[in-house]
Amino acid sequence: MLITALVATVISIAAGAAIRAWAFAIFAFLVAIGFGSVAFADGSSVTVGALSGIAILALMEIGYLAGAFLSGLLRRSARLRENNSVADSVATTTERPQG
């Protein structure tokens, strides 16, 4: 179960950088239903199966949000770096002494 949770978290973080929120919501909901069904099929009660599904859904959503945040942060810092390098090259070419 721990390995499944880790795999779901890693997939969710990667999905946060790659796919839209509505697509991930559908995917996460289906995975949570499947995870709860497997817990129920292993002999757990319906309540434990439902709680397992909700727990994996919450874990996947947190992973998705972390991935989306980190992806946005990396894109923003890359864009700022690119804009600063262009501004620096323009500034150095215009600062030549004239005379």
C-alpha positions as CSV (number, residue, x, y, z in Angstrom):
1,M,0.0,0.0,0.0
2,L,2.9,2.4,0.7
3,I,4.4,1.7,-2.7
4,T,1.1,2.4,-4.3
5,A,0.8,5.7,-2.5
6,L,4.3,6.7,-3.5
7,V,3.7,5.8,-7.2
8,A,0.4,7.8,-7.1
9,T,2.2,10.8,-5.6
10,V,5.0,10.7,-8.2
11,I,2.5,10.3,-11.1
12,S,0.4,13.2,-9.7
13,I,3.4,15.5,-9.4
14,A,4.4,14.7,-13.0
15,A,0.8,15.2,-14.1
16,G,0.7,18.6,-12.5
17,A,3.4,19.7,-14.9
18,A,1.8,18.1,-18.0
19,I,-2.0,17.9,-18.1
20,R,-5.0,20.0,-17.4
21,A,-6.8,20.0,-14.1
22,W,-10.0,18.6,-15.4
23,A,-8.3,15.6,-17.1
24,F,-6.4,14.9,-13.9
25,A,-9.5,15.1,-11.8
26,I,-11.2,12.5,-13.9
27,F,-8.1,10.3,-13.8
28,A,-7.7,10.7,-10.0
29,F,-11.3,9.9,-9.4
30,L,-11.1,6.7,-11.4
31,V,-7.9,5.7,-9.6
32,A,-9.5,6.4,-6.2
33,I,-12.5,4.2,-7.1
34,G,-10.2,1.4,-8.2
35,F,-8.1,1.7,-5.1
36,G,-11.1,1.6,-2.9
37,S,-12.5,-1.4,-4.8
38,V,-9.3,-3.3,-4.4
39,A,-9.2,-2.6,-0.6
40,F,-12.8,-3.8,-0.4
41,A,-12.1,-6.9,-2.5
42,D,-9.2,-7.7,-0.1
43,G,-11.7,-8.3,2.7
44,S,-12.0,-4.8,4.2
45,S,-15.3,-3.3,5.0
46,V,-17.1,-0.8,2.7
47,T,-16.1,2.0,5.1
48,V,-12.4,1.2,5.0
49,G,-12.5,0.8,1.2
50,A,-14.2,4.2,0.8
51,L,-11.8,5.8,3.2
52,S,-8.8,4.3,1.4
53,G,-10.2,5.7,-1.9
54,I,-10.7,9.2,-0.4
55,A,-7.2,9.1,1.1
56,I,-5.5,8.2,-2.2
57,L,-7.6,10.8,-3.9
58,A,-6.5,13.5,-1.4
59,L,-2.9,12.4,-1.8
60,M,-3.1,12.5,-5.6
61,E,-4.7,16.0,-5.5
62,I,-2.0,17.4,-3.2
63,G,0.6,15.9,-5.5
64,Y,-1.0,17.5,-8.5
65,L,-1.1,20.9,-6.9
66,A,2.6,20.6,-5.9
67,G,3.5,19.6,-9.4
68,A,1.5,22.4,-11.0
69,F,3.1,24.9,-8.5
70,L,6.7,23.7,-9.1
71,S,6.1,23.6,-12.9
72,G,4.9,27.2,-12.9
73,L,7.7,28.3,-10.6
74,L,10.3,26.8,-12.9
75,R,8.7,28.3,-16.0
76,R,8.6,31.7,-14.4
77,S,12.2,31.6,-13.3
78,A,13.3,30.5,-16.8
79,R,11.3,33.3,-18.4
80,L,12.9,35.8,-16.0
81,R,16.3,34.5,-16.7
82,E,15.7,34.7,-20.4
83,N,14.4,38.3,-20.2
84,N,17.3,39.4,-18.0
85,S,19.9,38.0,-20.4
86,V,18.3,39.8,-23.3
87,A,18.2,43.0,-21.3
88,D,21.8,42.6,-20.2
89,S,23.0,42.1,-23.8
90,V,21.1,45.2,-25.0
91,A,22.4,47.3,-22.1
92,T,26.0,46.3,-22.9
93,T,25.8,47.2,-26.5
94,T,24.2,50.6,-25.9
95,E,26.8,51.6,-23.2
96,R,29.7,52.0,-25.5
97,P,31.5,55.3,-25.2
98,Q,30.7,57.6,-28.1
99,G,33.3,59.9,-29.2
